[in-house]
Amino acid sequence: MATTTSNPSKVGNNYYKTSVTTNADGSLSATTFRTDAKGTSSTAVSTVNTDKNGKNTTRSFSSGATDAEKKAFSDPSSAESKAYSNQVQSLNPYGANATAEQKQVVNSAAGSPNTATTQEDAEQQLKSELSKEASGTRNSFPGANGGTPLKYPRNLADTKQDVIKFKMVKYSPKELDKTSQDKNTSAFKDRRAINDKNTIGVVVLPIPAGIGDANSVNWGSNEVGPLQSNMYNIANAAITGGGAAGAEAAGGAVEGVQNNPSDVGKGLANYFAEAASGTTNMLSRTQGAVYNTNMELLFNGPSLRPFSFTFKLSARSKDEAKDIRSIIRFFKQGMSPIRTESQLFLKAPHTFQLEYLHIGKSHSFLNRFKECALQSFTVDYTPEGQYATFSDGAMVSYQITMQFQELEPIFNDDYSDIDQNKDTDIGY
């Protein structure tokens, strides 16, 4: 391991010098300091680490770095970055007889390393990478931004019948709320509300037969015996009151058994004796009884509702056949995963907001939906039982089946948000 340090270089109103250390494993570290004109009074600004192959180079900033320095050293075209690069190259850290591999390490360190400063910076870099989607990714469909939606049949708007609207939106993951610990709130922010501004496509279809919903929550039986309840009391006392409180609770449990000559005391003593000896069912064997397990049905959490819809689409004109083709394409392409530009990541497909409409307004006598994912989309190209097409090749009929599932559970207060508990709407 050897360290060499450059002379200070003036950049703007500041002076910087760089110390380069060659490590035993062949890797290299270069730390840049802000100094005075003589190269003293050093304050570490950033450190660049390069592996022995010169292929993985990262920069981290020290606590003494200013925001302006972070920005400057992250920009390869800045005067600060150029001064740093010249200093690293001039030091020739591996000596005059450096190998080609060692020269590659120096060149990588002196170049433009990947900047990973703080956790927030790393998160922003990841967001930037994920925002670069593969060429050809489709984020705009008919009906986007208030445009004309796809409809079947074509005269659906003229019939004034009740319909179901499918709004497609870009999936928006919940963001971490970094202030949640201070506020004693959820660690996640609410998912953004869906409106026309972030709608990227719309399809409107007649409400099919067989619609319904099923709200459910998870409940399950639970048992806790006398030993478990006493152990819980001891552990809870130790956690909340310290070791002395836990010992006191344990002593109280034993003393309570010893001082209780009744059947309760004997039963508890037998329970603890079984636990200590590894035997089971001794009370049932000798007394024909069992311990009260305090069985109870307890709430285990919410569940996510699934919805299934089936539509038969039969074209009555050439234009309507094209509309059907576009509707099928709308759902198929919208539910497909999205690749990033680098193809290193896969992003979530677009999601959907479903809504029953009566005379253009939300149907108060049918259920509402939260944002949904389209989990499956099935097309039957011969629902009539035989292959039949029009002269242009369009199928006579199509039957599509869609399986959706909501992204979030339904909560009690969700209903209040609809009509302030005036019961003017079925709600969810």
Phi and psi in degrees as a GROMACS rama.xvg file:
@    title "Ramachandran Plot"
@    xaxis  label "Phi"
@    yaxis  label "Psi"
@TYPE xy
-141.434  145.489  ALA-2
-126.079  132.058  THR-3
-126.239  147.781  THR-4
-127.387  137.159  THR-5
-81.4018  167.124  SER-6
-74.9625  154.2  ASN-7
-68.1927  145.256  PRO-8
-120.273  136.885  SER-9
-86.6159  128.82  LYS-10
-130.979  110.839  VAL-11
64.3145  -123.869  GLY-12
-98.4352  4.03888  ASN-13
-114.961  160.413  ASN-14
-117.769  140.706  TYR-15
-133.737  144.828  TYR-16
-133.291  159.524  LYS-17
-129.84  132.753  THR-18
-106.736  127.823  SER-19
-112.803  128.244  VAL-20
-117.735  126.067  THR-21
-94.5489  124.353  THR-22
-91.8332  162.059  ASN-23
-62.0404  -29.8489  ALA-24
-84.5029  3.44469  ASP-25
96.5993  -8.19644  GLY-26
-78.447  172.63  SER-27
-138.347  141.894  LEU-28
-125.284  135.18  SER-29
-129.783  116.832  ALA-30
-110.776  128.812  THR-31
-101.292  134.963  THR-32
-118.114  146.202  PHE-33
-90.5078  127.913  ARG-34
-132.422  -177.604  THR-35
-90.2225  -174.438  ASP-36
-63.2174  -24.6954  ALA-37
-90.9382  -2.65392  LYS-38
86.3181  12.318  GLY-39
-104.416  -173.049  THR-40
52.3094  53.7333  SER-41
-78.0617  137.576  SER-42
-127.615  118.475  THR-43
-62.2857  134.783  ALA-44
-110.37  -53.7848  VAL-45
-150.372  157.92  SER-46
-130.635  131.503  THR-47
-109.523  128.093  VAL-48
-116.013  130.604  ASN-49
-126.731  131.64  THR-50
-72.2471  173.306  ASP-51
-66.3804  -16.6933  LYS-52
-95.6503  -7.66486  ASN-53
70.5079  20.7532  GLY-54
-106.539  -17.7372  LYS-55
-125.568  104.959  ASN-56
-125.913  127.934  THR-57
-131.675  152.341  THR-58
-119.669  135.798  ARG-59
-126.092  145.592  SER-60
-101.205  143.786  PHE-61
-82.037  166.149  SER-62
-65.2168  -21.9654  SER-63
-81.8199  -5.31446  GLY-64
-74.871  136.779  ALA-65
-84.3004  165.805  THR-66
-61.9872  -36.5849  ASP-67
-65.3753  -38.1093  ALA-68
-69.9069  -38.3873  GLU-69
-59.5864  -44.0292  LYS-70
-66.8662  -42.0489  LYS-71
-66.8643  -46.9624  ALA-72
-73.9351  -15.0063  PHE-73
-84.3947  -12.165  SER-74
-101.642  109.632  ASP-75
-62.3088  -17.7711  PRO-76
-92.994  -2.28756  SER-77
-75.2166  160.312  SER-78
-64.7402  -34.5111  ALA-79
-65.204  -43.916  GLU-80
-65.337  -39.7981  SER-81
-66.1366  -39.3318  LYS-82
-64.7235  -42.0476  ALA-83
-60.4836  -46.1005  TYR-84
-61.3334  -43.777  SER-85
-63.775  -37.5803  ASN-86
-66.0548  -43.6346  GLN-87
-62.6558  -46.3416  VAL-88
-64.7669  -37.4216  GLN-89
-70.7436  -24.2179  SER-90
-73.9203  -26.0949  LEU-91
47.9663  59.195  ASN-92
-60.5432  -25.5956  PRO-93
-93.0147  1.10082  TYR-94
89.7189  179.511  GLY-95
-68.4374  -25.734  ALA-96
-101.662  32.9617  ASN-97
-61.6122  140.717  ALA-98
-76.4544  170.404  THR-99
-62.245  -37.4707  ALA-100
-65.9596  -41.4643  GLU-101
-66.584  -38.2259  GLN-102
-63.1661  -35.9423  LYS-103
-64.3906  -39.7294  GLN-104
-61.9648  -45.0118  VAL-105
-63.6514  -43.935  VAL-106
-61.6455  -39.202  ASN-107
-66.5511  -43.2748  SER-108
-65.0311  -35.0656  ALA-109
-81.9948  -11.6156  ALA-110
-81.0752  -139.437  GLY-111
-113.725  89.6824  SER-112
-70.2387  159.304  PRO-113
-68.3231  124.749  ASN-114
-87.8151  123.296  THR-115
-130.675  91.7038  ALA-116
-89.4919  -73.9798  THR-117
-118.002  175.445  THR-118
-60.8633  -39.1052  GLN-119
-64.3016  -40.8618  GLU-120
-63.0585  -42.4306  ASP-121
-62.7179  -39.3258  ALA-122
-65.2654  -39.9112  GLU-123
-65.7016  -38.3205  GLN-124
-63.6228  -41.3386  GLN-125
-65.2914  -42.0858  LEU-126
-60.5323  -41.1328  LYS-127
-62.763  -41.5483  SER-128
-64.7135  -42.4471  GLU-129
-71.0439  -24.251  LEU-130
-74.7568  -15.8272  SER-131
-89.3869  96.7417  LYS-132
-89.3426  157.031  GLU-133
-58.9851  145.811  ALA-134
-58.1191  132.618  SER-135
97.38  -6.56052  GLY-136
-61.7162  130.932  THR-137
-99.1643  123.131  ARG-138
-124.953  16.5116  ASN-139
-145.573  123.925  SER-140
-126.353  169.7  PHE-141
-53.7598  136.093  PRO-142
94.7943  -2.24179  GLY-143
-66.8932  143.701  ALA-144
52.8373  41.6737  ASN-145
81.4169  9.72809  GLY-146
-73.3363  -178.351  GLY-147
-71.9496  121.827  THR-148
-78.0555  165.03  PRO-149
-76.8026  138.542  LEU-150
-135.923  148.941  LYS-151
-141.882  130.43  TYR-152
-69.7857  171.424  PRO-153
-62.017  -30.5637  ARG-154
-94.0955  22.8377  ASN-155
-58.552  -38.3981  LEU-156
-65.9024  -28.7047  ALA-157
-77.4065  -21.6151  ASP-158
-80.2705  -19.873  THR-159
58.5743  25.6761  LYS-160
-85.5098  163.388  GLN-161
-67.2786  143.373  ASP-162
-135.778  168.316  VAL-163
-118.498  128.646  ILE-164
-105.634  134.071  LYS-165
-111.836  108.854  PHE-166
-95.1038  127.875  LYS-167
-97.4685  135.423  MET-168
-134.53  156.177  VAL-169
-70.8757  133.871  LYS-170
-62.3658  133.652  TYR-171
-122.789  105.674  SER-172
-67.5074  155.921  PRO-173
-71.9659  138.942  LYS-174
-95.6503  148.182  GLU-175
-68.0978  136.518  LEU-176
-96.2864  102.045  ASP-177
-72.1693  -8.78109  LYS-178
-99.6827  5.9384  THR-179
-63.1595  -34.6108  SER-180
-65.3809  -37.325  GLN-181
-70.4251  -30.9202  ASP-182
-98.73  -2.4722  LYS-183
56.2269  45.4049  ASN-184
-121.561  -177.643  THR-185
-60.6689  150.66  SER-186
-76.5481  -5.59615  ALA-187
-122.292  145.816  PHE-188
-80.553  159.51  LYS-189
-66.8253  144.649  ASP-190
-68.8449  142.939  ARG-191
-61.4815  148.894  ARG-192
-72.0343  146.26  ALA-193
-90.3424  129.688  ILE-194
-145.964  -177.273  ASN-195
-64.317  -24.2825  ASP-196
-68.7683  -33.0536  LYS-197
-108.114  13.5321  ASN-198
-80.2219  128.842  THR-199
-109.581  6.50186  ILE-200
174.309  151.571  GLY-201
-141.142  137.035  VAL-202
-126.998  135.712  VAL-203
-121.609  126.931  VAL-204
-132.041  158.531  LEU-205
-64.5554  148.199  PRO-206
-66.6297  123.237  ILE-207
-79.6701  171.087  PRO-208
-76.7384  159.7  ALA-209
78.4158  22.2465  GLY-210
-78.6037  154.96  ILE-211
-178.559  174.255  GLY-212
-144.789  163.156  ASP-213
-144.039  104.705  ALA-214
-85.4803  134.175  ASN-215
-147.981  153.3  SER-216
-131.632  158.107  VAL-217
-93.8249  118.503  ASN-218
-121.512  149.853  TRP-219
-151.133  150.495  GLY-220
-71.7283  147.649  SER-221
-143.86  141.203  ASN-222
-123.458  145.041  GLU-223
-144.076  116.163  VAL-224
-83.217  174.65  GLY-225
-61.7117  -36.9663  PRO-226
-66.0638  -45.0895  LEU-227
-62.8385  -40.1567  GLN-228
-67.1484  -38.3228  SER-229
-68.5734  -39.6108  ASN-230
-64.7507  -36.542  MET-231
-62.5223  -45.3787  TYR-232
-60.4209  -40.088  ASN-233
-65.862  -46.9312  ILE-234
-65.2067  -41.2837  ALA-235
-63.6421  -40.1357  ASN-236
-64.7601  -39.3352  ALA-237
-67.0523  -38.753  ALA-238
-71.519  -44.3278  ILE-239
-84.4064  -29.2336  THR-240
-117.151  -0.829843  GLY-241
94.0322  176.794  GLY-242
-61.5608  -37.6021  GLY-243
-63.3054  -41.4332  ALA-244
-66.0934  -37.7718  ALA-245
-65.2351  -42.2471  GLY-246
-64.0716  -37.7241  ALA-247
-65.5845  -40.5902  GLU-248
-65.2215  -39.8045  ALA-249
-65.0011  -43.5882  ALA-250
-63.5803  -36.9612  GLY-251
-65.5497  -36.4206  GLY-252
-66.0196  -44.6555  ALA-253
-65.5635  -43.6282  VAL-254
-63.2605  -36.5824  GLU-255
-63.4233  -35.7425  GLY-256
-70.9799  -44.3783  VAL-257
-65.4281  -35.1826  GLN-258
-91.0882  4.67192  ASN-259
-112.766  97.5526  ASN-260
-77.3407  -5.05446  PRO-261
-72.637  179.455  SER-262
-62.26  -29.2852  ASP-263
-63.083  -46.523  VAL-264
-63.197  -42.1542  GLY-265
-65.9351  -39.2613  LYS-266
-63.941  -43.1418  GLY-267
-65.9513  -40.098  LEU-268
-60.626  -41.9411  ALA-269
-63.4949  -37.1901  ASN-270
-62.9915  -47.6458  TYR-271
-67.1389  -34.2308  PHE-272
-65.4152  -39.6258  ALA-273
-61.4105  -44.6659  GLU-274
-61.9871  -38.6131  ALA-275
-74.2199  -34.2511  ALA-276
-92.4208  -12.539  SER-277
82.0577  9.55319  GLY-278
-88.985  161.902  THR-279
-138.352  156.964  THR-280
58.5567  25.1062  ASN-281
-68.1249  -35.4321  MET-282
-66.7008  -40.7432  LEU-283
-67.6377  -37.2175  SER-284
-67.6581  -39.5539  ARG-285
-98.181  -25.8019  THR-286
-123.284  -6.97492  GLN-287
68.5506  33.1246  GLY-288
-137.225  166.501  ALA-289
-132.602  161.982  VAL-290
-75.717  148.221  TYR-291
-71.7166  115.013  ASN-292
-86.2303  -0.366819  THR-293
51.7607  45.6452  ASN-294
-64.5863  138.078  MET-295
-153.119  146.201  GLU-296
-84.113  119.115  LEU-297
-118.351  149.758  LEU-298
-72.5245  127.399  PHE-299
-108.029  -11.1371  ASN-300
139.303  171.307  GLY-301
-81.7228  177.257  PRO-302
-134.374  165.502  SER-303
-105.326  130.82  LEU-304
-81.7066  134.693  ARG-305
-97.0342  153.389  PRO-306
-137.731  138.866  PHE-307
-127.151  136.766  SER-308
-133.873  141.514  PHE-309
-127.209  128.744  THR-310
-127.277  138.689  PHE-311
-105.703  122.517  LYS-312
-115.928  112.153  LEU-313
-119.973  119.977  SER-314
-75.6906  137.698  ALA-315
-111.989  1.34584  ARG-316
-157.966  168.403  SER-317
-63.5772  -41.4785  LYS-318
-66.6856  -37.425  ASP-319
-67.6988  -34.1401  GLU-320
-63.3837  -38.4179  ALA-321
-67.1596  -38.0514  LYS-322
-61.8396  -43.2356  ASP-323
-61.5748  -44.079  ILE-324
-58.7668  -43.3588  ARG-325
-67.3035  -36.0341  SER-326
-64.5469  -44.6421  ILE-327
-63.1998  -42.8513  ILE-328
-62.4185  -39.6227  ARG-329
-52.7482  -51.1912  PHE-330
-75.2127  -40.7338  PHE-331
-62.3318  -47.6875  LYS-332
-73.5295  -36.5596  GLN-333
-65.667  -31.3399  GLY-334
-87.0459  -2.52031  MET-335
-82.0799  141.801  SER-336
-60.2791  155.459  PRO-337
-111.02  127.837  ILE-338
-89.2204  146.112  ARG-339
-79.5524  167.935  THR-340
-58.2964  -38.8537  GLU-341
-79.6448  -11.7994  SER-342
61.7496  18.808  GLN-343
-81.6671  -28.6731  LEU-344
-122.433  156.739  PHE-345
-117.558  128.813  LEU-346
-98.946  158.065  LYS-347
-62.3429  145.195  ALA-348
-64.3175  171.516  PRO-349
-65.2403  155.2  HIS-350
-117.076  178.916  THR-351
-136.465  145.374  PHE-352
-113.344  118.735  GLN-353
-99.2302  147.57  LEU-354
-155.088  129.452  GLU-355
-82.5122  135.097  TYR-356
-122.358  138.609  LEU-357
-126.091  114.474  HIS-358
53.677  43.0107  ILE-359
80.9407  -1.48021  GLY-360
-119.751  160.258  LYS-361
-56.2013  131.522  SER-362
-73.8452  111.115  HIS-363
-76.5834  -12.1582  SER-364
-103.127  7.24184  PHE-365
-126.306  163.952  LEU-366
-70.9501  157.728  ASN-367
-99.8115  169.767  ARG-368
-126.536  147.161  PHE-369
-89.9285  173.753  LYS-370
-55.2449  136.527  GLU-371
-123.068  152.977  CYS-372
-102.469  138.389  ALA-373
-87.9012  105.575  LEU-374
-85.9367  -31.0688  GLN-375
-150.717  149.138  SER-376
-142.213  113.231  PHE-377
-113.204  134.127  THR-378
-119.045  125.681  VAL-379
-102.349  112.191  ASP-380
-83.5176  -11.6359  TYR-381
-131.411  61.61  THR-382
-67.6688  -16.2611  PRO-383
-83.7514  -2.112  GLU-384
93.7633  -0.442248  GLY-385
-153.191  156.465  GLN-386
-76.7165  120.857  TYR-387
-147.148  132.764  ALA-388
-133.089  162.966  THR-389
-81.9301  178.166  PHE-390
-64.4961  -26.3535  SER-391
-88.79  3.36156  ASP-392
97.5544  -9.97853  GLY-393
-65.4405  137.825  ALA-394
-67.9761  147.766  MET-395
-63.2965  -40.6252  VAL-396
-145.381  152.435  SER-397
-130.432  147.119  TYR-398
-125.167  122.745  GLN-399
-114.37  140.97  ILE-400
-126.737  127.258  THR-401
-120.251  136.126  MET-402
-116.576  112.915  GLN-403
-107.263  158.67  PHE-404
-144.775  137.109  GLN-405
-68.2797  148.01  GLU-406
-79.1163  -24.1409  LEU-407
-133.463  153.025  GLU-408
-71.1251  167.04  PRO-409
-92.8393  131.89  ILE-410
-115.982  158.29  PHE-411
-54.5376  -44.809  ASN-412
-74.1047  -11.9686  ASP-413
-61.4566  -34.5417  ASP-414
-67.654  -38.2463  TYR-415
-62.6551  -33.4062  SER-416
-65.3977  -22.3275  ASP-417
-79.2317  -52.3557  ILE-418
-138.542  21.109  ASP-419
53.0867  36.7183  GLN-420
63.5845  32.3559  ASN-421
-90.4754  -1.40762  LYS-422
59.0115  37.0151  ASP-423
-92.6889  3.75398  THR-424
-149.551  140.453  ASP-425
-61.8121  -33.7321  ILE-426
82.5052  -141.937  GLY-427
